[in-house]
Amino acid sequence: MPQLNPAPWFLILIFSWLVFLTVIPPKVLAHKFNNEPTTTNTEKSKPEPWNWPWH
């Protein structure tokens, strides 16, 4: 039963993972997001009191 011989399949497994690990990460890391997050103002705004009429 030749399918039980691990020699060629193990080499194919190692080679395919080597290809995946060298090709895919640079493509993923080169991805640019369309809307970059902007920094917000760090100083806290002073809350204004509510002037609701309580009738």
matplotlib code that plots the C-alpha trace (Angstrom):
import matplotlib.pyplot as plt

x = [0.0, 2.0, -0.2, 1.2, 4.7, 5.1, 8.3, 6.9, 3.8, 5.8, 8.1, 5.1, 3.6, 6.8, 7.3, 3.7, 3.9, 7.2, 5.6, 2.6, 4.7, 6.9, 4.2, 1.1, 2.5, 4.1, 0.8, -1.2, 1.2, 1.3, -2.5, -3.5, -6.6, -8.8, -9.7, -6.8, -7.8, -7.3, -6.1, -8.6, -8.0, -6.7, -7.9, -11.2, -14.0, -15.8, -19.4, -22.0, -24.9, -28.4, -30.9, -34.0, -37.2, -38.5, -42.2]
y = [0.0, 3.0, 5.6, 4.5, 5.5, 8.9, 9.9, 11.8, 13.2, 14.6, 16.4, 17.8, 18.9, 20.7, 22.3, 23.6, 25.1, 26.7, 28.2, 29.4, 31.0, 32.8, 34.0, 34.8, 36.9, 39.7, 40.0, 40.3, 42.7, 44.9, 45.4, 49.1, 50.1, 52.7, 54.6, 54.9, 55.7, 59.3, 60.5, 62.3, 65.2, 64.0, 66.9, 66.4, 68.7, 70.3, 69.1, 71.8, 71.8, 70.9, 73.7, 71.7, 73.1, 70.8, 71.5]
z = [0.0, -1.2, 0.5, 3.8, 2.8, 4.6, 2.7, -0.3, 1.5, 4.4, 2.0, 0.2, 3.5, 4.5, 1.1, 1.0, 4.5, 3.5, 0.5, 2.5, 5.2, 2.7, 0.3, 2.4, 5.3, 3.2, 1.2, 4.4, 6.1, 3.0, 3.2, 3.8, 5.5, 3.8, 6.9, 9.3, 12.9, 13.8, 17.2, 19.3, 21.6, 24.9, 27.0, 28.7, 27.8, 30.6, 30.8, 30.6, 33.1, 31.9, 31.9, 31.5, 32.8, 35.6, 35.7]

ax = plt.figure().add_subplot(projection="3d")
ax.plot(x, y, z, "-o")
ax.set_aspect("equal")
plt.show()
